[in-house]
Amino acid sequence: MIEGNPKTATALLCAAALLAAATLLACTISPQTAVAPDNVHHTYLGFDRNSYPGDAALPILRKTFAFTSFWISPPPGEKTNTWIGKRELLRSQGFGFLVLYRGRDSRELKSEASAITKGTGDAKDAAVSAKTEGLGVGTIIFLDIEEGGRLPATYHAYLRAWYDEFTKAGFRPGVYCSGMPVNEGPGVTITTAGDIRDKEAPRDFAFWIYNDFCPPAPGCAFPENPPSPSSSGIGYAAVWQFAQSPRRKAFTAHCPADYHKDGNCYAPGDTAHAWFLDVNSATSPDPSGGAK
């Protein structure tokens, strides 16, 4: 019993109750939660390849990867697309998506007028394919650009036409392109990503860049905490492809010796080395928003 002034006693009882409640709350919060800063960003691993790996591969690959590529056009050099019709199965396995559409080569764009026509036509075709696969409004589709360095004026005309038409269809345009510096003369370098971002502003492309040069690339690696896309050298990249199959020896000479002897990269669970692949990191487990 607390003796003395009743008001004082009541105040002391209230204070004691508050202290007990605060102590209990502190004990129920894990140390990690209590000290975690607000600006922590998680990163996720994903794979990409031109050919669908097969239904049997999915449970094995899902143990390592949060997301997968998903082509809505035939990949470069191919006449058919083996990913078509597999989106729902991939979703059921818990995969997020990197959605891809094949971009033109510069040699196909003979003039600005033809580049605009082809850019508009490709965007319309990509929109139809995306809707057929059940991809919703706002999904990011990455236009696959295989050329490095500065792009010619006709390619920029193609990109602008692609972006404008694709945006009208309700999707968000992205580009898969090089983030590797190309020397243009004494003290002057350019990346394809930088060329696109500078020339196409204010158009807001999402960037999936490739840079397999070690360092900064970690090689054929599957870290529990993957490197952030901004560590690629392109600070605004949403996705970083840091390992390719087969390895490009000129760029991977200083990588850890973790590529297979055949030059390819394989997931840890792929003990039969059946599915060579490229490895990516992203700040989202569903970089295209294709699992919605």
Secondary structure as GFF3:
##gff-version 3
##sequence-region A 1 292
A	DSSP	alpha_helix	6	28	.	.	.	ID=ss1
A	DSSP	alpha_helix	31	35	.	.	.	ID=ss2
A	DSSP	beta_strand	44	48	.	.	.	ID=ss3
A	DSSP	three_ten_helix	55	57	.	.	.	ID=ss4
A	DSSP	alpha_helix	58	62	.	.	.	ID=ss5
A	DSSP	beta_strand	67	71	.	.	.	ID=ss6
A	DSSP	alpha_helix	87	92	.	.	.	ID=ss7
A	DSSP	beta_strand	96	102	.	.	.	ID=ss8
A	DSSP	three_ten_helix	106	108	.	.	.	ID=ss9
A	DSSP	alpha_helix	112	132	.	.	.	ID=ss10
A	DSSP	beta_strand	140	144	.	.	.	ID=ss11
A	DSSP	alpha_helix	153	168	.	.	.	ID=ss12
A	DSSP	beta_strand	172	178	.	.	.	ID=ss13
A	DSSP	beta_strand	182	185	.	.	.	ID=ss14
A	DSSP	beta_strand	188	190	.	.	.	ID=ss15
A	DSSP	alpha_helix	192	200	.	.	.	ID=ss16
A	DSSP	beta_strand	206	210	.	.	.	ID=ss17
A	DSSP	three_ten_helix	229	232	.	.	.	ID=ss18
A	DSSP	beta_strand	239	243	.	.	.	ID=ss19
A	DSSP	alpha_helix	249	252	.	.	.	ID=ss20
A	DSSP	beta_strand	278	282	.	.	.	ID=ss21
###
